[in-house]
Amino acid sequence: MENYLIGKIMNTHGVKGELLVKPLTDFDRFVKDKEVFTLEPFIKFKIKKVRHHNKGLLVSFYDYDNINLVVNLKGLLLYTNEKPTLLEDEYHFNELIGLEVYNQDNILRGIVKEVIEVPQGHLLRIEVGETLKLVPFNKQFVKEVKDNHLIINEIEGLL
């Protein structure tokens, strides 16, 4: 069974065990009574409550109702075993991370390091040599996604 990365615990919130979680997927994975887990160390959680926050989601788990029980969870990644059904031209963020990036002339330009969600859509953080560049993840800039790489429409100044 595969593990699907769905979020990162960024911080605690208040004293009642709430956690600020940065979602790493478009899909609604943080819902009441859903089971999620961390890998290192392996800890299984059942979601008690979720609410939106300007920096992500505030999530609380059953049996973790005190800040002292959750303070050591900061920085851990959250996973699920459930793979959502994708439409054509949809991708899991973790499937894009690590892909080589080629331009339209088939020249290697960098590697995808992160997918960032912004109100206008998604951005790919691409490592180009020693620097990191942001490229909008849309059909205007990303022409094709293949198994181990993607092809971008590189305009002057993009990378």
Secondary structure as a PSIPRED ss2 file (coil, helix, strand):
# PSIPRED VFORMAT (PSIPRED V4.0)

   1 M C   1.000  0.000  0.000
   2 E C   1.000  0.000  0.000
   3 N C   1.000  0.000  0.000
   4 Y E   0.000  0.000  1.000
   5 L E   0.000  0.000  1.000
   6 I E   0.000  0.000  1.000
   7 G E   0.000  0.000  1.000
   8 K E   0.000  0.000  1.000
   9 I E   0.000  0.000  1.000
  10 M E   0.000  0.000  1.000
  11 N E   0.000  0.000  1.000
  12 T E   0.000  0.000  1.000
  13 H E   0.000  0.000  1.000
  14 G C   1.000  0.000  0.000
  15 V C   1.000  0.000  0.000
  16 K C   1.000  0.000  0.000
  17 G C   1.000  0.000  0.000
  18 E E   0.000  0.000  1.000
  19 L E   0.000  0.000  1.000
  20 L E   0.000  0.000  1.000
  21 V E   0.000  0.000  1.000
  22 K E   0.000  0.000  1.000
  23 P E   0.000  0.000  1.000
  24 L C   1.000  0.000  0.000
  25 T C   1.000  0.000  0.000
  26 D C   1.000  0.000  0.000
  27 F C   1.000  0.000  0.000
  28 D C   1.000  0.000  0.000
  29 R C   1.000  0.000  0.000
  30 F C   1.000  0.000  0.000
  31 V C   1.000  0.000  0.000
  32 K C   1.000  0.000  0.000
  33 D C   1.000  0.000  0.000
  34 K C   1.000  0.000  0.000
  35 E E   0.000  0.000  1.000
  36 V E   0.000  0.000  1.000
  37 F E   0.000  0.000  1.000
  38 T E   0.000  0.000  1.000
  39 L C   1.000  0.000  0.000
  40 E C   1.000  0.000  0.000
  41 P C   1.000  0.000  0.000
  42 F C   1.000  0.000  0.000
  43 I E   0.000  0.000  1.000
  44 K E   0.000  0.000  1.000
  45 F E   0.000  0.000  1.000
  46 K E   0.000  0.000  1.000
  47 I E   0.000  0.000  1.000
  48 K E   0.000  0.000  1.000
  49 K E   0.000  0.000  1.000
  50 V E   0.000  0.000  1.000
  51 R E   0.000  0.000  1.000
  52 H E   0.000  0.000  1.000
  53 H E   0.000  0.000  1.000
  54 N C   1.000  0.000  0.000
  55 K C   1.000  0.000  0.000
  56 G E   0.000  0.000  1.000
  57 L E   0.000  0.000  1.000
  58 L E   0.000  0.000  1.000
  59 V E   0.000  0.000  1.000
  60 S E   0.000  0.000  1.000
  61 F E   0.000  0.000  1.000
  62 Y C   1.000  0.000  0.000
  63 D C   1.000  0.000  0.000
  64 Y E   0.000  0.000  1.000
  65 D C   1.000  0.000  0.000
  66 N C   1.000  0.000  0.000
  67 I H   0.000  1.000  0.000
  68 N H   0.000  1.000  0.000
  69 L H   0.000  1.000  0.000
  70 V H   0.000  1.000  0.000
  71 V H   0.000  1.000  0.000
  72 N H   0.000  1.000  0.000
  73 L H   0.000  1.000  0.000
  74 K C   1.000  0.000  0.000
  75 G C   1.000  0.000  0.000
  76 L C   1.000  0.000  0.000
  77 L E   0.000  0.000  1.000
  78 L E   0.000  0.000  1.000
  79 Y E   0.000  0.000  1.000
  80 T E   0.000  0.000  1.000
  81 N C   1.000  0.000  0.000
  82 E C   1.000  0.000  0.000
  83 K C   1.000  0.000  0.000
  84 P C   1.000  0.000  0.000
  85 T C   1.000  0.000  0.000
  86 L C   1.000  0.000  0.000
  87 L C   1.000  0.000  0.000
  88 E C   1.000  0.000  0.000
  89 D C   1.000  0.000  0.000
  90 E C   1.000  0.000  0.000
  91 Y C   1.000  0.000  0.000
  92 H C   1.000  0.000  0.000
  93 F H   0.000  1.000  0.000
  94 N H   0.000  1.000  0.000
  95 E H   0.000  1.000  0.000
  96 L H   0.000  1.000  0.000
  97 I C   1.000  0.000  0.000
  98 G C   1.000  0.000  0.000
  99 L C   1.000  0.000  0.000
 100 E E   0.000  0.000  1.000
 101 V E   0.000  0.000  1.000
 102 Y E   0.000  0.000  1.000
 103 N E   0.000  0.000  1.000
 104 Q C   1.000  0.000  0.000
 105 D C   1.000  0.000  0.000
 106 N C   1.000  0.000  0.000
 107 I C   1.000  0.000  0.000
 108 L E   0.000  0.000  1.000
 109 R E   0.000  0.000  1.000
 110 G E   0.000  0.000  1.000
 111 I E   0.000  0.000  1.000
 112 V E   0.000  0.000  1.000
 113 K E   0.000  0.000  1.000
 114 E E   0.000  0.000  1.000
 115 V E   0.000  0.000  1.000
 116 I E   0.000  0.000  1.000
 117 E E   0.000  0.000  1.000
 118 V E   0.000  0.000  1.000
 119 P C   1.000  0.000  0.000
 120 Q C   1.000  0.000  0.000
 121 G E   0.000  0.000  1.000
 122 H E   0.000  0.000  1.000
 123 L E   0.000  0.000  1.000
 124 L E   0.000  0.000  1.000
 125 R E   0.000  0.000  1.000
 126 I E   0.000  0.000  1.000
 127 E E   0.000  0.000  1.000
 128 V E   0.000  0.000  1.000
 129 G C   1.000  0.000  0.000
 130 E C   1.000  0.000  0.000
 131 T E   0.000  0.000  1.000
 132 L E   0.000  0.000  1.000
 133 K E   0.000  0.000  1.000
 134 L E   0.000  0.000  1.000
 135 V E   0.000  0.000  1.000
 136 P E   0.000  0.000  1.000
 137 F C   1.000  0.000  0.000
 138 N C   1.000  0.000  0.000
 139 K C   1.000  0.000  0.000
 140 Q C   1.000  0.000  0.000
 141 F C   1.000  0.000  0.000
 142 V E   0.000  0.000  1.000
 143 K E   0.000  0.000  1.000
 144 E E   0.000  0.000  1.000
 145 V E   0.000  0.000  1.000
 146 K C   1.000  0.000  0.000
 147 D C   1.000  0.000  0.000
 148 N C   1.000  0.000  0.000
 149 H E   0.000  0.000  1.000
 150 L E   0.000  0.000  1.000
 151 I E   0.000  0.000  1.000
 152 I E   0.000  0.000  1.000
 153 N C   1.000  0.000  0.000
 154 E C   1.000  0.000  0.000
 155 I C   1.000  0.000  0.000
 156 E C   1.000  0.000  0.000
 157 G C   1.000  0.000  0.000
 158 L C   1.000  0.000  0.000
 159 L C   1.000  0.000  0.000
